[in-house]
Amino acid sequence: MPILDQFKLTGRRALITGGSRGLGLEMARALGEAGAEVVIAGSDPAHLAAAVTELRAGGVQVESVQADLGMPEAAEEFCRRVLAAYPAIDILINNVGGRRINIPTEELALADWQRIVDLNLTQAFVCTKMIGGAMLPRRWGRVINIASINAFWPGKTMRGRSYETAKAALVMFTKAVAADWAAQGVTVNGIAPGPFLTDANRRWIRERPEFEGEVRAAIPMGRWGEPREIGALALYLASEASSFMTGSVVVLDGGKTLW
Ligand SMILES: NC(=O)c1ccc[n+]([C@@H]2O[C@H](COP(=O)([O-])OP(=O)(O)OC[C@H]3O[C@@H](n4cnc5c(N)ncnc54)[C@H](OP(=O)(O)O)[C@@H]3O)[C@@H](O)[C@H]2O)c1
C-alpha cells in the first residue's frame, strides 16, 4: 500500500473520549479529516454541540455521546450505550483525564485521590475492556491511551501525586494489554504529552500567571505545544501506518523531558 494511503481511515469508526475540547478535539479532527467516522464523548452538552458544529463545518462525519466518565459505573453504562448505538468501533482513544485540584499528599482526602485515579485510570480500563474488547473478534483495532510525561517524571509544581500515579499505571496498563492482544490484531499504544495550551492549562495560568513563563522556560523548544500538534501522532497510531507498533508510549513534549 502506498505510504500516504496507510494513513487513510476511510471505513473506520473512532471513539474519542473527551473529544469536545483540547487535545481530544484535535485528535478527533485529525482522524475525521483522514476519513474516519468519529464519535466524541464529553460531559458538557454545550461543549459537545460546539465541537460537533465545528468538526462538521470542516467536513468531518461526527456524532456525540454525553456522559460523565469520572465514575466507573457511569463509564460502564456509557460503554453499553455506545456499543448499542455503534457496534463496530475500530479505534478507541482514551483521552479523558486531568486534575482540577493541587493538594499536598499529606492533606489529600481519600475521596479526592480516588476521584483522580478513577478519572485518569479506571475509566480507561472500563473503555478498553468493553470497547477495545469488542474489537478482538474482528481481529483489527487500535487503542490509544493518553498518558502524560508526568507518568515518568513528577510535576515540579504538582501536589497530591494521584495524577502522576494514575498516569504511570495507565502506561503499564497500556503495555500489559498490548502484550495480551498483540496476536489478535488489536494494538494498544499511548501518547505522553508534555505541556499543551488547552483550557486545563489556561486555568492554571489564570490562577498563577508566572506558571506560563516557568513552563515555557523549561521547554527546549521555548514554547508550549499547540493542541493541533498531537493530531498527526494520533493518526499514525490509529492507522495501518503503525501496524508493527504496540505497547509503545510516545513522548510528545517539545523536548521538555530532555532537561
Ligand atoms: N494539556 C496538557 O498539557 C496535557 C499534558 C499531559 C497530559 N494531558 C492529558 O491529555 C488529556 C486531555 O487533556 P486536555 O488538556 O486536552 O484537557 P481539557 O482541555 O480539559 O479537555 C478535557 C476533555 O475531557 C472531557 N472531560 C473532562 N472530564 C470529563 C468527565 N468526567 N466525563 C467526560 N468527559 C470529561 C472534557 O469535556 P467537558 O467539556 O464536557 O468537560 C473535554 O472534552 C488528559 O488525559 C490529560 O491528562 C494533557
PDBQT file of the ligand as one rigid body, heavy atoms in Angstrom, charges set to zero:
ROOT
HETATM    1  N1  LIG A 301      -2.884  19.688  28.123  1.00  0.00    +0.000 N 
HETATM    2  C1  LIG A 301      -1.738  19.183  28.523  1.00  0.00    +0.000 C 
HETATM    3  O1  LIG A 301      -0.748  19.900  28.629  1.00  0.00    +0.000 OA
HETATM    4  C2  LIG A 301      -1.636  17.722  28.882  1.00  0.00    +0.000 A 
HETATM    5  C3  LIG A 301      -0.381  17.226  29.228  1.00  0.00    +0.000 A 
HETATM    6  C4  LIG A 301      -0.257  15.890  29.554  1.00  0.00    +0.000 A 
HETATM    7  C5  LIG A 301      -1.362  15.062  29.508  1.00  0.00    +0.000 A 
HETATM    8  N2  LIG A 301      -2.579  15.567  29.174  1.00  0.00    +0.000 N 
HETATM    9  C6  LIG A 301      -3.735  14.661  29.154  1.00  0.00    +0.000 C 
HETATM   10  O2  LIG A 301      -4.413  14.809  27.935  1.00  0.00    +0.000 OA
HETATM   11  C7  LIG A 301      -5.805  14.592  28.142  1.00  0.00    +0.000 C 
HETATM   12  C8  LIG A 301      -6.593  15.786  27.602  1.00  0.00    +0.000 C 
HETATM   13  O3  LIG A 301      -6.149  16.944  28.251  1.00  0.00    +0.000 OA
HETATM   14  P1  LIG A 301      -6.652  18.409  27.819  1.00  0.00    +0.000 P 
HETATM   15  O4  LIG A 301      -5.658  19.359  28.351  1.00  0.00    +0.000 OA
HETATM   16  O5  LIG A 301      -6.993  18.405  26.381  1.00  0.00    +0.000 OA
HETATM   17  O6  LIG A 301      -7.968  18.540  28.708  1.00  0.00    +0.000 OA
HETATM   18  P2  LIG A 301      -9.175  19.601  28.584  1.00  0.00    +0.000 P 
HETATM   19  O7  LIG A 301      -8.821  20.740  27.686  1.00  0.00    +0.000 OA
HETATM   20  O8  LIG A 301      -9.548  19.878  29.996  1.00  0.00    +0.000 OA
HETATM   21  O9  LIG A 301     -10.298  18.709  27.869  1.00  0.00    +0.000 OA
HETATM   22  C9  LIG A 301     -10.745  17.590  28.538  1.00  0.00    +0.000 C 
HETATM   23  C10 LIG A 301     -11.787  16.874  27.717  1.00  0.00    +0.000 C 
HETATM   24  O10 LIG A 301     -12.256  15.778  28.523  1.00  0.00    +0.000 OA
HETATM   25  C11 LIG A 301     -13.638  15.944  28.802  1.00  0.00    +0.000 C 
HETATM   26  N3  LIG A 301     -13.919  15.550  30.173  1.00  0.00    +0.000 N 
HETATM   27  C12 LIG A 301     -13.326  16.003  31.302  1.00  0.00    +0.000 A 
HETATM   28  N4  LIG A 301     -13.841  15.383  32.379  1.00  0.00    +0.000 NA
HETATM   29  C13 LIG A 301     -14.793  14.530  31.909  1.00  0.00    +0.000 A 
HETATM   30  C14 LIG A 301     -15.667  13.609  32.521  1.00  0.00    +0.000 A 
HETATM   31  N5  LIG A 301     -15.696  13.450  33.853  1.00  0.00    +0.000 N 
HETATM   32  N6  LIG A 301     -16.507  12.891  31.734  1.00  0.00    +0.000 NA
HETATM   33  C15 LIG A 301     -16.500  13.048  30.394  1.00  0.00    +0.000 A 
HETATM   34  N7  LIG A 301     -15.673  13.902  29.753  1.00  0.00    +0.000 NA
HETATM   35  C16 LIG A 301     -14.838  14.637  30.514  1.00  0.00    +0.000 A 
HETATM   36  C17 LIG A 301     -13.927  17.406  28.570  1.00  0.00    +0.000 C 
HETATM   37  O11 LIG A 301     -15.286  17.546  28.272  1.00  0.00    +0.000 OA
HETATM   38  P3  LIG A 301     -16.224  18.659  29.021  1.00  0.00    +0.000 P 
HETATM   39  O12 LIG A 301     -16.084  19.897  28.219  1.00  0.00    +0.000 OA
HETATM   40  O13 LIG A 301     -17.562  18.065  28.950  1.00  0.00    +0.000 OA
HETATM   41  O14 LIG A 301     -15.705  18.804  30.411  1.00  0.00    +0.000 OA
HETATM   42  C18 LIG A 301     -13.015  17.727  27.402  1.00  0.00    +0.000 C 
HETATM   43  O15 LIG A 301     -13.575  17.285  26.184  1.00  0.00    +0.000 OA
HETATM   44  C19 LIG A 301      -5.979  14.343  29.637  1.00  0.00    +0.000 C 
HETATM   45  O16 LIG A 301      -5.990  12.961  29.883  1.00  0.00    +0.000 OA
HETATM   46  C20 LIG A 301      -4.750  14.976  30.236  1.00  0.00    +0.000 C 
HETATM   47  O17 LIG A 301      -4.388  14.403  31.476  1.00  0.00    +0.000 OA
HETATM   48  C21 LIG A 301      -2.738  16.889  28.849  1.00  0.00    +0.000 A 
ENDROOT
TORSDOF 0
